[in-house]
């Protein structure tokens, strides 16, 4: 007999981050392009990982950044999409 165990995440539920195909292409391009600013490449990796369904904690560990950093870029992307990833 197989048992299914569901583990609830702690904290506030996060809004799902779903990318269009075009957004995914642009983000992947920013990650791969040698001339991309490293900050933009990292922000792109954060958003791509969030779109994979990873928790903010998992994304922070993968990218070696703080939880507030992941939360900031997730939120900015959801509010302003690709335009939200640039420096203000």
RACORCOR-V965501 format. One record per pair of residues at least 6 apart in sequence whose C-alpha atoms are under 6 Angstrom apart, sorted by the first residue. I is the first residue (numbers start at 0). J is the second residue. D is the distance in Angstrom with one decimal. If there is no record, write none. Layout:
BEGIN
I & J & D
I & J & D
END
This chain:
BEGIN
16 & 50 & 5.1
17 & 50 & 5.6
26 & 43 & 5.3
29 & 35 & 5.9
29 & 40 & 5.5
30 & 40 & 4.5
59 & 65 & 5.6
59 & 66 & 5.6
75 & 83 & 5.1
76 & 83 & 5.2
END
